Amino acid sequence: SWNLGEFVTTYDISTMVTSDKPVVAERAVYFTYSGAIPGGHDSIGVITPADTWYLAEGCTAGGFDTWVLVQNPNDEPANVVLTFMTDQGEVAGPTKTLAPNSRFSWNLGEFVTTYDISTMVTSDKPVVAERAVYFTYSGAIPGGHDSVGVPNMLGW
């Protein structure tokens, strides 16, 4: 295990793990949400980047904060587009050109407020996408959960 805070301090960090033998990689985040009780969440790594990712769950209402995090592991820029599926239908999200070998995080509450949101991430270069949700349960207990997306490897 490595504490990435010993190497870099930023809100936008992702890690590429390489090895000469097969390994399993995961990422754990520990936090204090709203200055209260500490929490944490964890996600597995992915095998390969893709040009389309589906993130099935999220919420931006009722005290929930949902973030979409995208890593560009390429040596050239990637043009990324977020599209939201909500209880009111499809909503166009932000677009951004991610610098080579970088990561960017979007707070979805800046674009739409709903209890029902999922996200499709598309890019002109293969990227990696995940979704993090933070909340205060019953107005008192902070928490969070995270998941990588499902890549479109079948050309849907």
C-alpha positions as CSV (number, residue, x, y, z in Angstrom):
1,S,0.0,0.0,0.0
2,W,1.2,3.5,-0.8
3,N,-0.2,6.7,0.7
4,L,-0.3,9.0,-2.4
5,G,-0.3,12.0,-0.2
6,E,3.4,11.3,0.4
7,F,4.1,11.8,-3.3
8,V,1.6,14.5,-4.5
9,T,-1.0,16.8,-3.1
10,T,-4.0,17.5,-5.4
11,Y,-7.7,16.9,-5.8
12,D,-7.2,15.4,-9.3
13,I,-5.0,12.3,-9.1
14,S,-5.2,8.9,-10.6
15,T,-2.6,6.2,-10.8
16,M,-1.5,3.8,-13.5
17,V,-0.1,0.5,-12.0
18,T,2.2,-1.6,-14.2
19,S,3.9,-4.8,-13.3
20,D,6.0,-7.5,-15.0
21,K,3.6,-10.0,-13.4
22,P,-0.2,-10.0,-13.0
23,V,-1.4,-8.0,-10.0
24,V,-4.7,-6.8,-8.5
25,A,-4.9,-3.0,-7.8
26,E,-7.5,-1.1,-5.9
27,R,-7.8,2.5,-4.6
28,A,-9.0,3.5,-1.1
29,V,-10.0,7.1,-0.2
30,Y,-10.4,8.2,3.4
31,F,-12.1,11.6,4.2
32,T,-13.9,13.7,6.6
33,Y,-17.2,14.7,5.0
34,S,-18.7,18.1,6.0
35,G,-16.1,18.5,8.7
36,A,-17.7,15.7,10.8
37,I,-17.0,12.0,11.3
38,P,-14.4,10.4,9.0
39,G,-15.4,7.9,6.3
40,G,-14.0,6.1,3.3
41,H,-14.6,4.2,0.1
42,D,-12.8,1.9,-2.2
43,S,-12.8,0.8,-5.8
44,I,-11.0,-1.8,-7.9
45,G,-8.8,-0.9,-10.8
46,V,-9.7,-1.5,-14.4
47,I,-7.9,-3.7,-16.9
48,T,-7.9,-1.3,-19.8
49,P,-9.2,2.1,-20.8
50,A,-12.2,2.5,-23.2
51,D,-13.7,5.2,-25.3
52,T,-17.2,4.8,-23.7
53,W,-18.1,4.2,-20.0
54,Y,-21.4,3.7,-18.3
55,L,-21.8,4.8,-14.7
56,A,-25.2,3.5,-13.6
57,E,-25.9,5.3,-10.3
58,G,-25.8,8.7,-8.8
59,C,-27.7,11.4,-6.9
60,T,-27.3,15.2,-6.8
61,A,-30.3,16.1,-4.6
62,G,-31.1,15.7,-0.9
63,G,-27.6,16.2,0.4
64,F,-25.8,13.9,-2.0
65,D,-22.7,14.9,-4.0
66,T,-21.9,12.8,-7.0
67,W,-18.6,13.1,-8.8
68,V,-17.4,11.6,-12.1
69,L,-13.7,11.2,-12.3
70,V,-11.9,10.6,-15.7
71,Q,-8.3,9.6,-16.2
72,N,-6.6,10.2,-19.6
73,P,-3.7,7.7,-19.6
74,N,-2.7,8.7,-23.1
75,D,0.3,10.6,-24.3
76,E,-2.0,13.0,-26.2
77,P,-5.1,15.0,-25.2
78,A,-8.5,13.3,-24.9
79,N,-11.8,15.1,-25.7
80,V,-14.3,13.9,-23.1
81,V,-18.1,14.3,-23.2
82,L,-20.5,13.6,-20.3
83,T,-24.1,12.7,-21.0
84,F,-26.6,12.4,-18.1
85,M,-29.6,10.0,-18.0
86,T,-32.1,11.4,-15.5
87,D,-35.7,10.8,-14.4
88,Q,-36.6,13.6,-16.9
89,G,-34.6,12.0,-19.8
90,E,-31.2,12.6,-21.3
91,V,-29.3,15.8,-20.4
92,A,-26.2,17.1,-22.2
93,G,-23.3,17.4,-19.7
94,P,-20.0,19.1,-19.8
95,T,-17.2,18.6,-22.3
96,K,-13.5,19.0,-21.7
97,T,-10.2,18.3,-23.3
98,L,-8.1,16.4,-20.8
99,A,-4.3,16.9,-20.9
100,P,-2.1,13.9,-21.6
101,N,-1.6,11.6,-18.6
102,S,-4.0,13.6,-16.4
103,R,-7.3,13.3,-14.5
104,F,-10.3,15.6,-14.0
105,S,-13.3,15.5,-11.6
106,W,-16.8,16.9,-12.3
107,N,-19.2,17.6,-9.5
108,L,-22.5,16.6,-11.2
109,G,-24.5,18.9,-8.9
110,E,-23.1,21.8,-10.9
111,F,-25.0,20.6,-14.0
112,V,-28.2,18.9,-12.8
113,T,-30.2,18.3,-9.5
114,T,-32.0,15.0,-9.2
115,Y,-32.3,11.9,-7.2
116,D,-31.9,9.8,-10.3
117,I,-28.8,10.3,-12.5
118,S,-26.5,8.0,-14.4
119,T,-23.7,9.1,-16.7
120,M,-22.3,8.0,-20.0
121,V,-18.7,9.1,-20.6
122,T,-17.4,9.2,-24.2
123,S,-14.0,10.2,-25.5
124,D,-12.1,10.3,-28.7
125,K,-9.2,8.4,-26.9
126,P,-9.5,5.5,-24.5
127,V,-9.9,6.8,-20.9
128,V,-10.9,5.4,-17.5
129,A,-14.1,6.6,-15.6
130,E,-15.4,6.1,-12.1
131,R,-18.2,7.6,-10.0
132,A,-18.0,8.7,-6.3
133,V,-21.0,9.6,-4.2
134,Y,-20.7,11.4,-0.8
135,F,-23.6,12.0,1.6
136,T,-24.7,12.5,5.2
137,Y,-27.0,9.7,6.1
138,S,-30.0,10.7,8.3
139,G,-28.5,14.1,8.6
140,A,-25.8,12.8,11.0
141,I,-23.6,10.1,9.6
142,P,-21.3,10.9,6.7
143,G,-20.5,8.3,4.1
144,G,-19.4,7.6,0.6
145,H,-19.2,5.0,-2.1
146,D,-17.4,4.6,-5.3
147,S,-17.4,2.4,-8.4
148,V,-15.6,2.2,-11.7
149,G,-17.8,2.4,-14.8
150,V,-18.6,-0.4,-17.2
151,P,-16.7,0.0,-20.4
152,N,-18.4,-0.4,-23.7
153,M,-16.1,-3.1,-25.1
154,L,-18.9,-4.5,-27.3
155,G,-19.5,-1.5,-29.5
156,W,-23.1,-0.8,-28.2
